[in-house]
Amino acid sequence: MEIGPISEWVAAIAEILAVVVALFLPYYTAYKAKKHQQRNLRLVLQKLVQAAVADEPDSVKTLDIFLKISFLGNSDPANDNLLLVGNQVLALLKDSAISDSVKQDRINDLLGQVQLSLEN
């Protein structure tokens, strides 16, 4: 039984590898893009909440606009929990009946649910 020359085996293996890369590279690229988008959403949400808690000018309004735009552009169910927590934090920040210390404690609890914090 003859197995053929080595060059044909190398060419066949190279073709199989090329097909595997062509089939799975788009999935890997989409996965990386999704993770990058989620990381960016987490970072921006954390920074905006920190600014709103520090009573920076227009920070609550900016957080509100960011959450609305992110909700409309969200196509990843993994980001739903982040946006939900962001909306709950926004509701707390807008509620004037709650004292600042209670607000900060509740915000810390909410951010802890999604592994975020008010500290840098």
Solvent accessible surface area in square Angstrom, and as a share of the most:
residue,aa,sasa,rsa
1,M,229,1.02
2,E,164,0.73
3,I,118,0.60
4,G,31,0.30
5,P,74,0.47
6,I,129,0.66
7,S,78,0.50
8,E,110,0.50
9,W,128,0.45
10,V,92,0.53
11,A,50,0.39
12,A,47,0.37
13,I,95,0.48
14,A,56,0.44
15,E,115,0.52
16,I,109,0.55
17,L,105,0.52
18,A,60,0.47
19,V,84,0.48
20,V,67,0.38
21,V,85,0.49
22,A,70,0.55
23,L,105,0.52
24,F,122,0.51
25,L,98,0.49
26,P,81,0.51
27,Y,158,0.60
28,Y,126,0.48
29,T,80,0.46
30,A,62,0.48
31,Y,114,0.43
32,K,103,0.44
33,A,60,0.47
34,K,84,0.36
35,K,93,0.39
36,H,98,0.44
37,Q,86,0.38
38,Q,37,0.16
39,R,117,0.43
40,N,57,0.29
41,L,19,0.09
42,R,59,0.22
43,L,81,0.40
44,V,62,0.36
45,L,1,0.00
46,Q,26,0.11
47,K,111,0.47
48,L,28,0.14
49,V,0,0.00
50,Q,31,0.14
51,A,19,0.14
52,A,2,0.02
53,V,41,0.23
54,A,68,0.53
55,D,121,0.63
56,E,92,0.41
57,P,126,0.79
58,D,104,0.54
59,S,8,0.05
60,V,47,0.27
61,K,130,0.55
62,T,61,0.35
63,L,0,0.00
64,D,26,0.13
65,I,85,0.43
66,F,45,0.19
67,L,2,0.01
68,K,119,0.50
69,I,114,0.58
70,S,20,0.13
71,F,132,0.55
72,L,147,0.73
73,G,55,0.53
74,N,34,0.17
75,S,105,0.68
76,D,14,0.07
77,P,107,0.67
78,A,51,0.40
79,N,3,0.01
80,D,75,0.39
81,N,77,0.40
82,L,4,0.02
83,L,5,0.03
84,L,99,0.49
85,V,1,0.01
86,G,0,0.00
87,N,67,0.34
88,Q,72,0.32
89,V,0,0.00
90,L,12,0.06
91,A,64,0.49
92,L,20,0.10
93,L,27,0.14
94,K,119,0.51
95,D,54,0.28
96,S,109,0.70
97,A,96,0.74
98,I,33,0.17
99,S,62,0.40
100,D,109,0.57
101,S,76,0.49
102,V,62,0.35
103,K,26,0.11
104,Q,78,0.34
105,D,88,0.46
106,R,115,0.42
107,I,1,0.00
108,N,57,0.29
109,D,97,0.50
110,L,24,0.12
111,L,0,0.00
112,G,43,0.41
113,Q,112,0.50
114,V,8,0.05
115,Q,141,0.63
116,L,20,0.10
117,S,45,0.29
118,L,21,0.10
119,E,116,0.52
120,N,163,0.84
